[in-house]
Amino acid sequence: MIIKPDLYSFILTLIIGSIGALIAFVIGLPAPFLCGPALAVTLAGLAGLKLSIPSLLRNATFVVVGISMGTSVTPEVIGAARTWPLSFAAVLITVVLLLYIAFWILRYGFGYDRTTAMLGASPGHLSYIISLTAETKSDLATVSVIQSVRVLALTLAVPLLVEYFDLISIEPIILSPPMSPVVLGMTILASLAVGWIFMRWRFPAALLLGGVAVSIGIHITGLTNGGVPSWLSQPTYIILGSLIGTRFSRASVRDMRKAFLAGGVVTIAVMLLSSVIAILVSKLTGVPLNAVMIAFAPGGLETMAAMAVMMHADTAYVGSHHVLRLLFLSVLMPLVMGKDARRKPD
């Protein structure tokens, strides 16, 4: 039997990601089912392997992550949200600070042109930034590498920081019984429907938000108190981690070493600044530091959402802040780029 190239690359990606998850779990790496596959698939991609995740499966993982986030939203959580307006304002200020600090590093530290530096400096919204890059006179490969390094580095660094500083919640975790297959199936179908509506409205991370909305609705109204069963959630995290790693498939470290270095320097800078701001916000609002750290980390929304679930952080707090960050970036980036945002390549 002849296996199609796309199917072969997916099977290979799944095998490598699963092995990475197993190794990470055995050695005690934080969030092993996400970090292990991300690291393993990245290394395999840099070694020259062609790796991929089908878009249909990628979208399915976003829906499941969204449903997982919504299971922890209770009336008590909604009541606690009264302290969040200050935090929302802080995340908007943080986005602007991170953008211009990263821009300065890329523009004057590494010598990139203004447009490439500004796009590479964006603290999030990867797919949107890549779309903007394709429509401008900028270096698409460089922006892709810098942005991908940011996503990967934050995926690996955030759980390590949370665990190293002992920020994982010490309160006993009350595990809800898993949803019944019928309820789970209906929840997934409803999430897909709502996610499709959000896509028509051009919401960022529409499928994930569809899962969040439906899951919150059925849990806060008492229709169910069940969680996503582990037989579904753990493979979902493995696929999501593998997806992060596929961004480096067949990338040449030698040819792109400047972009890799720039991405690493920028990531360290924005991570340090966002951590300092997170500490201040946590002290001012009383929100646990683990939730604020994940909420203010400029990583991918889907990745940070999954991280919040695995690190026992307040998923409603984390998710709302990341959605706000993406919506703000959607408006901010065309403004700061000015005419460059509308300049197509020759």
Phi, psi and chi 1 to 4 in degrees:
 res  aa     phi    psi   chi1   chi2   chi3   chi4
   1 MET       -  132.7 -178.3  178.4   65.9      -
   2 ILE   -94.0  125.0  -60.7  176.0      -      -
   3 ILE   -93.0  128.3  -59.9  178.1      -      -
   4 LYS   -60.9  147.4  -65.5 -178.2  178.6  179.5
   5 PRO   -55.1  -42.8  -25.7   34.4      -      -
   6 ASP   -65.3  -40.5  -71.2  -14.5      -      -
   7 LEU   -67.5  -39.7  179.4   58.5      -      -
   8 TYR   -62.0  -44.8  174.1   80.1      -      -
   9 SER   -65.6  -34.7   65.8      -      -      -
  10 PHE   -68.6  -45.7  164.8   59.5      -      -
  11 ILE   -60.5  -43.0  -66.6  173.4      -      -
  12 LEU   -62.7  -42.3 -176.9   60.8      -      -
  13 THR   -61.1  -43.5  -56.5      -      -      -
  14 LEU   -64.5  -40.6 -157.6   56.8      -      -
  15 ILE   -65.2  -47.9  -68.3  172.6      -      -
  16 ILE   -63.1  -44.0  -65.5  171.7      -      -
  17 GLY   -62.6  -40.8      -      -      -      -
  18 SER   -66.2  -40.7  -60.4      -      -      -
  19 ILE   -63.8  -41.8  -66.8  173.3      -      -
  20 GLY   -61.5  -40.7      -      -      -      -
  21 ALA   -64.1  -42.3      -      -      -      -
  22 LEU   -63.6  -45.6  178.4   60.4      -      -
  23 ILE   -63.4  -44.0  -65.9  173.9      -      -
  24 ALA   -62.5  -38.1      -      -      -      -
  25 PHE   -67.0  -42.6  177.6   78.1      -      -
  26 VAL   -66.2  -40.1  169.7      -      -      -
  27 ILE   -86.0   -2.7   66.0  177.2      -      -
  28 GLY    81.7   27.8      -      -      -      -
  29 LEU   -68.3  137.8 -168.3   68.8      -      -
  30 PRO   -60.4  145.7  -20.8   30.9      -      -
  31 ALA    45.7   57.3      -      -      -      -
  32 PRO   -63.0  -33.0   25.1  -35.3      -      -
  33 PHE   -75.7   -8.9  -62.4  107.7      -      -
  34 LEU  -108.0  -49.7 -171.5   67.4      -      -
  35 CYS   -70.6  -40.5  -64.2      -      -      -
  36 GLY   -58.9  -53.5      -      -      -      -
  37 PRO   -62.5  -38.4  -24.6   34.2      -      -
  38 ALA   -59.7  -44.7      -      -      -      -
  39 LEU   -71.3  -44.5 -175.3   57.0      -      -
  40 ALA   -64.7  -45.7      -      -      -      -
  41 VAL   -69.2  -35.1  174.3      -      -      -
  42 THR   -60.2  -49.0  -65.5      -      -      -
  43 LEU   -62.4  -39.0  -66.6  175.1      -      -
  44 ALA   -66.8  -38.8      -      -      -      -
  45 GLY   -65.5  -41.6      -      -      -      -
  46 LEU   -67.2  -23.2  -67.8  174.9      -      -
  47 ALA   -78.6   -5.0      -      -      -      -
  48 GLY   109.3    1.3      -      -      -      -
  49 LEU   -78.2  144.9  -64.6  178.6      -      -
  50 LYS   -90.3  114.4 -178.3 -178.9  179.2 -178.7
  51 LEU  -126.2  147.1  -55.6  170.1      -      -
  52 SER  -159.7  158.4   65.2      -      -      -
  53 ILE  -124.2  126.4  -63.1  -69.1      -      -
  54 PRO   -59.3  142.9  -21.3   31.8      -      -
  55 SER   -61.1  -33.9   57.8      -      -      -
  56 LEU   -63.6  -43.3 -174.7   62.6      -      -
  57 LEU   -69.8  -37.7 -172.5   58.5      -      -
  58 ARG   -58.6  -46.8  177.1 -159.7   63.9 -165.5
  59 ASN   -63.2  -37.1  -67.2  -21.4      -      -
  60 ALA   -63.1  -38.6      -      -      -      -
  61 THR   -64.7  -37.0   64.0      -      -      -
  62 PHE   -62.7  -39.8  -65.1  164.0      -      -
  63 VAL   -63.7  -45.2  172.5      -      -      -
  64 VAL   -65.7  -40.8  174.8      -      -      -
  65 VAL   -61.9  -41.7  169.6      -      -      -
  66 GLY   -61.5  -43.8      -      -      -      -
  67 ILE   -62.3  -41.7  -65.5  171.4      -      -
  68 SER   -60.8  -39.6  -62.0      -      -      -
  69 MET   -62.1  -43.2  -71.1  178.3   65.8      -
  70 GLY   -69.3  -19.6      -      -      -      -
  71 THR   -67.6  -20.0   59.3      -      -      -
  72 SER   -96.1   -1.4   64.5      -      -      -
  73 VAL   -82.4  118.2  178.2      -      -      -
  74 THR  -124.2  168.4   63.7      -      -      -
  75 PRO   -56.2  -31.7  -28.8   36.7      -      -
  76 GLU   -65.4  -38.1  -69.5   74.3   23.8      -
  77 VAL   -66.0  -41.9  169.4      -      -      -
  78 ILE   -60.9  -39.6  -59.5  -60.2      -      -
  79 GLY   -64.9  -34.9      -      -      -      -
  80 ALA   -71.3  -16.9      -      -      -      -
  81 ALA   -67.4   -9.3      -      -      -      -
  82 ARG   -64.7  -18.2   65.5 -178.6 -179.2  -86.1
  83 THR   -90.4    1.3   62.7      -      -      -
  84 TRP   -85.0  -22.5  -64.6   -2.6      -      -
  85 PRO   -51.8  -41.9  -29.9   36.9      -      -
  86 LEU   -61.7  -39.6  174.6   62.2      -      -
  87 SER   -67.5  -39.3 -174.0      -      -      -
  88 PHE   -61.3  -43.6  -75.3  149.6      -      -
  89 ALA   -62.2  -40.1      -      -      -      -
  90 ALA   -65.2  -36.6      -      -      -      -
  91 VAL   -69.8  -32.2   83.8      -      -      -
  92 LEU   -68.0  -43.3  -62.3 -178.8      -      -
  93 ILE   -62.6  -40.1  -65.0  170.6      -      -
  94 THR   -61.4  -42.8  -58.3      -      -      -
  95 VAL   -57.8  -45.3  166.5      -      -      -
  96 VAL   -64.5  -45.4  176.1      -      -      -
  97 LEU   -61.3  -46.5  -70.7  174.8      -      -
  98 LEU   -62.8  -40.8  -63.5 -175.8      -      -
  99 LEU   -60.3  -49.1  173.1   65.3      -      -
 100 TYR   -77.8  -29.8  -82.1   98.6      -      -
 101 ILE   -67.4  -45.5  -73.2  174.2      -      -
 102 ALA   -64.3  -38.8      -      -      -      -
 103 PHE   -61.1  -44.7  168.6   76.1      -      -
 104 TRP   -60.8  -41.8 -171.8   89.4      -      -
 105 ILE   -63.3  -46.1  -67.5  172.0      -      -
 106 LEU   -72.6  -36.6  -65.8  174.7      -      -
 107 ARG   -76.2  -47.5 -178.0   76.6  174.0   94.4
 108 TYR  -104.0  -23.0  -59.6  105.2      -      -
 109 GLY   -84.7  -35.9      -      -      -      -
 110 PHE  -115.8   -5.7  -72.2   89.4      -      -
 111 GLY    77.4   20.0      -      -      -      -
 112 TYR   -73.9  154.4  -70.8  115.2      -      -
 113 ASP   -65.7  163.8   63.9   85.5      -      -
 114 ARG   -58.2  -44.8 -177.9 -174.3 -177.7  -79.8
 115 THR   -67.2  -46.7  -52.1      -      -      -
 116 THR   -61.3  -42.3  -61.8      -      -      -
 117 ALA   -64.0  -42.0      -      -      -      -
 118 MET   -67.2  -41.6 -173.6   61.2   74.8      -
 119 LEU   -69.6  -40.1  -70.3  163.9      -      -
 120 GLY   -68.1  -24.1      -      -      -      -
 121 ALA   -83.0  -14.7      -      -      -      -
 122 SER   -54.7  124.8  174.8      -      -      -
 123 PRO   -82.3   60.4   31.2  -33.9      -      -
 124 GLY   129.5 -174.2      -      -      -      -
 125 HIS    63.0   52.6 -138.9  -25.8      -      -
 126 LEU   -55.0  -52.1  177.4   62.1      -      -
 127 SER   -62.2  -39.0   57.7      -      -      -
 128 TYR   -65.8  -41.9  175.6   62.5      -      -
 129 ILE   -66.3  -40.5  -65.3  -56.5      -      -
 130 ILE   -64.1  -38.2  -63.4  -57.0      -      -
 131 SER   -63.5  -44.0  -61.1      -      -      -
 132 LEU   -62.3  -41.1  -82.8  180.0      -      -
 133 THR   -60.4  -41.6  -55.0      -      -      -
 134 ALA   -64.5  -20.0      -      -      -      -
 135 GLU   -99.9    5.4  -66.8  -64.6  -44.4      -
 136 THR  -127.2  170.3   62.1      -      -      -
 137 LYS   -84.7   76.6  -72.0 -177.0  176.2  179.7
 138 SER  -142.9  168.8   55.0      -      -      -
 139 ASP   -86.7  100.6 -171.0  -25.9      -      -
 140 LEU   -62.5  -43.2  178.1   59.1      -      -
 141 ALA   -62.5  -43.4      -      -      -      -
 142 THR   -63.8  -47.2  -67.1      -      -      -
 143 VAL   -61.7  -41.4  172.3      -      -      -
 144 SER   -61.7  -44.2  -61.0      -      -      -
 145 VAL   -67.2  -46.3  168.6      -      -      -
 146 ILE   -60.0  -45.1  -68.6  172.1      -      -
 147 GLN   -67.8  -38.8  -70.2  -73.6  -16.4      -
 148 SER   -68.4  -37.9  -63.4      -      -      -
 149 VAL   -60.5  -41.3  166.9      -      -      -
 150 ARG   -59.5  -48.2  171.8 -175.5   56.2   81.6
 151 VAL   -63.0  -46.2  172.6      -      -      -
 152 LEU   -65.2  -47.3  174.5   64.8      -      -
 153 ALA   -61.7  -41.7      -      -      -      -
 154 LEU   -69.6  -34.8  -73.7  165.0      -      -
 155 THR   -60.5  -38.6  -60.3      -      -      -
 156 LEU   -83.4  -35.2  -61.2  175.3      -      -
 157 ALA   -81.0  -40.0      -      -      -      -
 158 VAL   -58.5  -51.0  169.4      -      -      -
 159 PRO   -63.7  -32.8   21.1  -32.3      -      -
 160 LEU   -65.4  -42.6  -70.6  172.0      -      -
 161 LEU   -65.3  -43.3  -71.2  171.9      -      -
 162 VAL   -60.8  -41.9  169.6      -      -      -
 163 GLU   -75.8  -41.1 -178.1  164.7  -75.3      -
 164 TYR   -60.7  -41.3  180.0   79.4      -      -
 165 PHE   -90.5   12.8  -69.7  106.3      -      -
 166 ASP    56.1   49.1 -162.4   23.3      -      -
 167 LEU   -98.7   -3.1  -59.0  178.5      -      -
 168 ILE   -66.8  135.7  -62.8  179.1      -      -
 169 SER   -53.7  131.3  176.4      -      -      -
 170 ILE   -94.0   -3.1   59.0  175.2      -      -
 171 GLU   -71.0  143.0  -63.2  179.6    3.5      -
 172 PRO   -60.4  134.3   21.2  -31.8      -      -
 173 ILE   -88.2  122.2  -57.3  170.6      -      -
 174 ILE   -91.8  106.4  -58.0  174.0      -      -
 175 LEU   -82.3  121.5  -63.3  176.0      -      -
 176 SER   -73.9  148.2  -60.0      -      -      -
 177 PRO   -63.7  148.7   22.8  -32.9      -      -
 178 PRO   -65.0  151.1   22.9  -32.4      -      -
 179 MET   -61.1  149.8  -62.6 -178.6 -167.4      -
 180 SER   -69.1  155.5   68.4      -      -      -
 181 PRO   -55.3  -36.2  -26.9   34.9      -      -
 182 VAL   -67.8  -47.3  173.6      -      -      -
 183 VAL   -64.2  -41.4  172.0      -      -      -
 184 LEU   -62.3  -45.4  178.8   61.2      -      -
 185 GLY   -61.8  -43.8      -      -      -      -
 186 MET   -65.9  -36.7  -66.8  177.9   64.1      -
 187 THR   -64.7  -42.0  -58.1      -      -      -
 188 ILE   -64.6  -43.6  -68.7  174.2      -      -
 189 LEU   -63.1  -44.3  -70.3  175.1      -      -
 190 ALA   -64.5  -38.0      -      -      -      -
 191 SER   -64.4  -40.3  -61.0      -      -      -
 192 LEU   -62.5  -40.7  -72.0  170.5      -      -
 193 ALA   -64.9  -46.3      -      -      -      -
 194 VAL   -67.4  -39.0  174.4      -      -      -
 195 GLY   -61.8  -37.5      -      -      -      -
 196 TRP   -63.4  -40.9  178.6   80.5      -      -
 197 ILE   -62.5  -44.2  -66.4  172.9      -      -
 198 PHE   -62.1  -35.9  -72.5  166.9      -      -
 199 MET   -63.9  -39.9  -72.0  174.7   67.8      -
 200 ARG   -64.5  -31.1  -64.9  -66.7  -61.2  -90.0
 201 TRP   -86.3    1.5  -69.2  -12.5      -      -
 202 ARG    62.9   37.2  -60.6 -173.9 -179.4  -82.4
 203 PHE   -72.9  145.0  -80.8   21.2      -      -
 204 PRO   -70.2  145.4   24.7  -32.9      -      -
 205 ALA    50.1   50.2      -      -      -      -
 206 ALA   -60.7  -42.9      -      -      -      -
 207 LEU   -68.6  -39.1  -69.3  172.6      -      -
 208 LEU   -62.5  -44.1 -178.7  137.5      -      -
 209 LEU   -66.6  -31.2  -66.4 -179.7      -      -
 210 GLY   -62.6  -43.3      -      -      -      -
 211 GLY   -63.9  -40.7      -      -      -      -
 212 VAL   -61.4  -48.7  170.6      -      -      -
 213 ALA   -61.6  -46.8      -      -      -      -
 214 VAL   -66.8  -43.7  171.1      -      -      -
 215 SER   -64.0  -42.4 -174.9      -      -      -
 216 ILE   -62.0  -42.9  -71.5  176.3      -      -
 217 GLY   -59.9  -45.0      -      -      -      -
 218 ILE   -78.3  -23.2   62.6  175.1      -      -
 219 HIS   -86.5  -38.9  -77.4   83.4      -      -
 220 ILE   -75.7  -22.6 -153.8  166.9      -      -
 221 THR   -90.4   -4.8   57.3      -      -      -
 222 GLY    83.9    9.0      -      -      -      -
 223 LEU   -63.9  -30.8  -68.4  176.8      -      -
 224 THR  -156.1  155.9 -177.4      -      -      -
 225 ASN  -124.7   17.0   62.8   -8.8      -      -
 226 GLY   -83.4  157.6      -      -      -      -
 227 GLY  -106.1  176.6      -      -      -      -
 228 VAL   -76.3  126.0  175.4      -      -      -
 229 PRO   -62.6  148.8   20.8  -30.9      -      -
 230 SER   -63.4  -28.6   58.8      -      -      -
 231 TRP   -65.0  -17.9   59.2  -98.9      -      -
 232 LEU  -103.1  -39.9  178.9   59.0      -      -
 233 SER   -69.5  -41.9   61.6      -      -      -
 234 GLN   -66.2  -45.8  -69.8  179.8   -1.7      -
 235 PRO   -61.6  -32.3  -24.6   34.3      -      -
 236 THR   -61.5  -44.4  -66.4      -      -      -
 237 TYR   -67.0  -35.5  -61.7  139.5      -      -
 238 ILE   -63.7  -43.2  -69.0  173.6      -      -
 239 ILE   -66.2  -41.6  -66.9  169.4      -      -
 240 LEU   -64.1  -43.1 -176.4   58.1      -      -
 241 GLY   -62.8  -41.2      -      -      -      -
 242 SER   -64.2  -37.8  -60.5      -      -      -
 243 LEU   -59.3  -41.3  176.1   64.5      -      -
 244 ILE   -60.4  -43.0  -64.5  167.6      -      -
 245 GLY   -67.8  -28.5      -      -      -      -
 246 THR   -67.5  -13.8   58.6      -      -      -
 247 ARG   -63.4  -19.5  -59.1 -172.7 -168.5  -78.9
 248 PHE  -104.7   13.7  -63.5   96.1      -      -
 249 SER   -60.4  123.9 -179.6      -      -      -
 250 ARG    60.9   21.8  -72.2 -171.6  170.7  179.8
 251 ALA   -76.1  143.5      -      -      -      -
 252 SER   -97.3  112.9  170.4      -      -      -
 253 VAL   -63.1  -38.2  178.5      -      -      -
 254 ARG   -66.1  -45.5 -176.8  179.3   62.3 -175.4
 255 ASP   -72.2  -28.6  -66.0  -17.9      -      -
 256 MET  -113.3   22.9  -63.3  -60.5  -65.1      -
 257 ARG   -63.2  -32.9   57.2  179.9  178.9  -91.7
 258 LYS   -64.0  -42.9  179.7 -178.4  175.8 -178.0
 259 ALA   -67.5  -38.3      -      -      -      -
 260 PHE   -63.0  -44.6  -85.6  100.3      -      -
 261 LEU   -64.2  -44.4  177.9   59.7      -      -
 262 ALA   -61.1  -43.2      -      -      -      -
 263 GLY   -62.1  -39.0      -      -      -      -
 264 GLY   -66.7  -44.3      -      -      -      -
 265 VAL   -63.5  -45.9  172.2      -      -      -
 266 VAL   -61.4  -42.8  164.4      -      -      -
 267 THR   -62.9  -42.5  -58.9      -      -      -
 268 ILE   -61.7  -44.1  -68.3  172.2      -      -
 269 ALA   -63.0  -48.2      -      -      -      -
 270 VAL   -71.3  -30.3  -61.4      -      -      -
 271 MET   -69.1  -40.8 -170.1  163.6   56.7      -
 272 LEU   -64.5  -45.5  -71.8  173.7      -      -
 273 LEU   -66.5  -44.0  179.5   58.1      -      -
 274 SER   -65.8  -31.9   62.2      -      -      -
 275 SER   -67.4  -42.1  -63.2      -      -      -
 276 VAL   -62.5  -44.7  170.5      -      -      -
 277 ILE   -64.6  -38.7  -64.7  174.0      -      -
 278 ALA   -61.3  -40.2      -      -      -      -
 279 ILE   -62.7  -43.5  -66.7  171.1      -      -
 280 LEU   -64.6  -44.1  -65.7  174.9      -      -
 281 VAL   -63.9  -41.1  170.3      -      -      -
 282 SER   -61.3  -41.0  178.1      -      -      -
 283 LYS   -68.4  -36.4  -69.9 -176.5  178.4  -63.1
 284 LEU   -76.4  -35.1  -70.3  172.6      -      -
 285 THR  -101.4  -19.8   62.2      -      -      -
 286 GLY    81.8    3.3      -      -      -      -
 287 VAL   -73.0  135.1  177.3      -      -      -
 288 PRO   -53.0  141.7  -28.0   35.4      -      -
 289 LEU   -63.8  -32.5 -176.7   54.4      -      -
 290 ASN   -62.0  -40.9   64.1  -18.0      -      -
 291 ALA   -66.4  -41.8      -      -      -      -
 292 VAL   -68.1  -39.6 -173.3      -      -      -
 293 MET   -58.4  -46.3  -74.2  -81.3  -72.8      -
 294 ILE   -71.4  -36.6  -60.5  172.5      -      -
 295 ALA   -67.6  -33.3      -      -      -      -
 296 PHE   -95.2   -8.5  -82.1   67.8      -      -
 297 ALA   -69.8  127.0      -      -      -      -
 298 PRO   -80.1   54.1   30.5  -34.7      -      -
 299 GLY   -97.8 -174.4      -      -      -      -
 300 GLY   -68.9  141.8      -      -      -      -
 301 LEU   -58.9  -48.8 -172.2  152.4      -      -
 302 GLU   -62.6  -39.8  -65.3   86.4    0.8      -
 303 THR   -66.9  -46.7  -53.5      -      -      -
 304 MET   -67.8  -31.5  -67.1  -62.4  108.7      -
 305 ALA   -64.0  -46.6      -      -      -      -
 306 ALA   -63.1  -38.1      -      -      -      -
 307 MET   -61.2  -41.4 -165.8   75.4   67.7      -
 308 ALA   -61.0  -40.6      -      -      -      -
 309 VAL   -64.3  -46.2  174.7      -      -      -
 310 MET   -72.8  -29.9  -71.7 -176.3  -74.0      -
 311 MET   -95.3   11.5  -54.9  -55.7  -72.4      -
 312 HIS    62.2   34.0  -46.8  154.1      -      -
 313 ALA   -94.2  169.1      -      -      -      -
 314 ASP   -72.2  103.6 -174.2  -23.7      -      -
 315 THR   -68.8  -33.2   55.5      -      -      -
 316 ALA   -64.6  -42.5      -      -      -      -
 317 TYR   -63.8  -48.9  177.8   88.3      -      -
 318 VAL   -62.2  -49.4  170.9      -      -      -
 319 GLY   -62.6  -43.1      -      -      -      -
 320 SER   -64.6  -37.6   60.6      -      -      -
 321 HIS   -69.7  -39.1  -78.8   67.1      -      -
 322 HIS   -71.1  -36.3  -81.2  -71.2      -      -
 323 VAL   -63.4  -43.0  169.5      -      -      -
 324 LEU   -60.8  -41.8  177.6   61.4      -      -
 325 ARG   -59.8  -44.8  175.3  172.2   59.2   91.3
 326 LEU   -67.4  -42.2  -64.0 -170.6      -      -
 327 LEU   -62.6  -40.9  -69.2  172.9      -      -
 328 PHE   -65.3  -41.8 -176.3   52.2      -      -
 329 LEU   -64.7  -34.2  -81.2  169.7      -      -
 330 SER   -59.8  -34.0  -61.9      -      -      -
 331 VAL   -88.0  -39.2  177.2      -      -      -
 332 LEU   -69.1  -44.2  178.3   64.7      -      -
 333 MET   -61.0  -47.8  -69.5  -53.6  -63.9      -
 334 PRO   -60.5  -31.7  -24.3   35.4      -      -
 335 LEU   -68.8  -47.1  -68.9  176.8      -      -
 336 VAL   -73.4  -24.5  -62.3      -      -      -
 337 MET   -84.4  -22.2  -69.3  179.5   63.6      -
 338 GLY    61.0 -132.5      -      -      -      -
 339 LYS   -66.3  -21.0   62.6 -179.0  180.0 -179.3
 340 ASP   -63.5  -29.3  -70.4  -23.5      -      -
 341 ALA   -68.4  -17.4      -      -      -      -
 342 ARG  -113.4    7.6  -61.4 -179.2  -65.8  -83.2
 343 ARG   -92.4  112.7 -176.2 -175.7  -59.1  161.5
 344 LYS   -84.2  153.2  -67.1 -178.2  179.8  -64.6
 345 PRO   -64.8  153.3    1.5    0.8      -      -
 346 ASP   -69.8      -  -64.9  -29.1      -      -
